[in-house]
Amino acid sequence: MHPTSFYAARPRWSASGAKSDPGEGYKLADYLRTDGHRLRRLEPIEPGLRELQALVRLRDDQVRARTATVNQLTAILDAHWAGPRNLFRSLASQIALAFLTDYPTPHAAAHLGEARMAAFCRRHSYRGGKPAAELLERLRTAPIAPIGLPADTLSTIIGAQVTLLRSIQSTITATEKLIAERVAAHPRTQLLNQLPGVGIINLAQLLAEFGPILDRVESAEQAATECGAAPVTRASGNSSGVYFRWAANTRARKAITSFAHNARMQSPWAAELYATARARGKRNPHATRIVARAWIRVIWACWHNKAPLQPVDTSSTPTAHRQKNLTQGTQTTTCHRDLPPPRS
């Protein structure tokens, strides 16, 4: 029983906002008596998906912690030594952390020459494509703090942030390894692992966050509604409008839209859907949700037909017949090219 649905039904018993435990119990029982035929029995999440869900959400928390630590390190460098700030692609990369370990202060990097910089890049397998002279020029031309901290204090501060960032990165790596093991062992992995552009982490997110929704709802359109890939239509009299759906499972929406973004880079069908939506004036997030809604229909068919995604020959079977098989749950091999584009 969704709390919002019950809250909307409260005026049938009383116009006041008074609450009590006996009164709430009576209202819940009466609501079940009169509207029970509209409710679905809540089934517990499959143990394998529950474990995977906990691991995926743990990784999300760790990634947020890493982002916060990188932001703190960035703020320290901007305030006291901006040289290494844009030296490499990311401050969270191994080569950037190694540089801050070897040269944590301007004083430590004062005698760094082109030969030493080139040797450092070779030692840490630098793949940024910039020559040592250009990297050294970036370091030398960076803004200098007018009033700097003592070298030993700045070295201690930066060293603490680097150690913390390495620890978080090591934890994320261990968590991702565990997630990969659980994904490989899950029996439903084979249903979705052939999706174009899906990686191990995104596949784990789809299984953990979107999988329970697929088990619970009755149709692909309801699944799109649950995860926020379908818009909300509001109509009254002669006025009507289609709006972004705020009341949705945000974790599932993040999982399915991340996959839709990756899929359009690998699948011509998804790329065409995205390009068509953009040509109609849709912004990137809206066009991505349109692609996600189309993929939900494919994933729904794979999930409930227990058939992995496989390309099929579309020249011999009419599209309407294939679509009828999918909507009726017929055991047929599905392909994303078989499905017409969804309405936006």
Buried (B, 14 or more C-beta within 10 A) or exposed (E): BEEEEBEEBBEEEEEEEEEEEEEEEEBEEEBEEEEEEEEEEEEEBBEBBEBBBEBBBBBBEBBEBBEEBBEBBBEBBEEBBBBBBEBBEEBBBEBBBBBBEBBBBBBBBEEBEBEBBBEBBEEBEBEEEEEBEEBBEBBEEBEEBEEBBEEEEBBEBBEEBBEBBBEBBEBBEEBBEBBBEBBEEBEBBEBBBEBBBBEBBBBBBBBBBBBBBBBBBEEBBBBBBBBBBBBBEEEEEEEEEEEEBEEBBEBBBBBBBBBBBBBBEEBEBBBEBBEBBBEEEBEEEBBBBBBBBBBBBBBBBBBBBEBBBEEBEEEEEEEEEBBEBBEEEEEBBBBBBBBEBBEB
